[in-house]
């Protein structure tokens, strides 16, 4: 894909990460999945090379960059067939929130480890009865002396089994109004009352999904991230990077599938010419390429706005980027499988499992319908129906 809009530093980063991804590739990821393991070797090497913490502050061992750099890392690993989903969660969401709003003690405790990959953090926001409506979150925190007691449930939380802690979105009561407001808490994995159970997923990915139960989990006062009165601002400081990184995840996956299909179409010969010479094959692949390129442009815009501190502008662009990337990814994977015909469903070519994986970019962390709600209301000024 074209890189003419990127700086020389970004082009060099892209090339270096692509080389790393090529050393691992899709075969590595599928072998990890079949073994029920985690991609520890790739995670460790990416960390050693400084790729996992490119967005985190230099004073804590990071690269001092932002979402622009981190999205390049995830996209290129995905394009090589070996994406690291926990990059969306640990350095992008949790690292960003702690870097922007955490206390100095929290930053010292977590950021160096998040930057060098030795620590990972999961993120829990979705609840069984809340879904896309974050205003219905019922996980609540109440004061007990100097401590907090956190009670509630979360679902579809990635990587809790390997995370040292989970950044949990709860709600506290506003003493003045009595209303519940969002707050973020760091919950250690071994906290009493903090239980997890794995959700049986059809999705073939190294990262497992979990349901969490928090039963009066006692947390010290310093488990609260940032200001108790600025929870919503802090929450969206993590959600916008999540959308940008999900876009990178989708674009990388789409590029991988498209590349496999193009290689196949160049060499597969049924009549006189390779099948790629037929417009019925070539045009859909060209369309997939165009849509992935367009999605990447919006992702780059979103990353730039976010890194420049424009949270409002970044919110709109991040949602659009996530939408565009999800649609482009699904179409690219579908067309890749169709191009290979029966071979597209074989384990040898490794594309069929991407059919399920590609849907993730449409569904999570926010559905395409909720993004359309956001754009129709926030961007177009249409009446709100939700």
Secondary structure, DSSP 8 states (H G I E B T S, - for coil): ---TTS-HHHHHHHHHHHHHHHHHHHHHHHHHHHTT---HHHHHHHHHTT-TTTTS-GGGTS-S--HHHHHHHHHHHHHTT---THHIIIIIIIIHHHHHHS-HHHHHHHHHHHHHTS--EEEE---TTTTT-GGG---EEEEETTEEEEEEEEEEEETTTT-SEEEEEEEEE-TTT--EEEEEEEEETT-TTEEEEE---S---SS-EEEEEEEEEEE-GGGB-S-GGGHHHHHHHHHHHHHHHHHHHHHHHHHHHHHHHHHHHHH-BSSSSBGGGSHHHHHHHHHHHHHHHHHHHHHHHHHHHHHTT-HHHHHHHHHHHHHHHHHHHHHHHHHHHHHHGGGGGSTTTT-HHHHHHHHHHHHSSS-HHHHHHHIIIIIT------
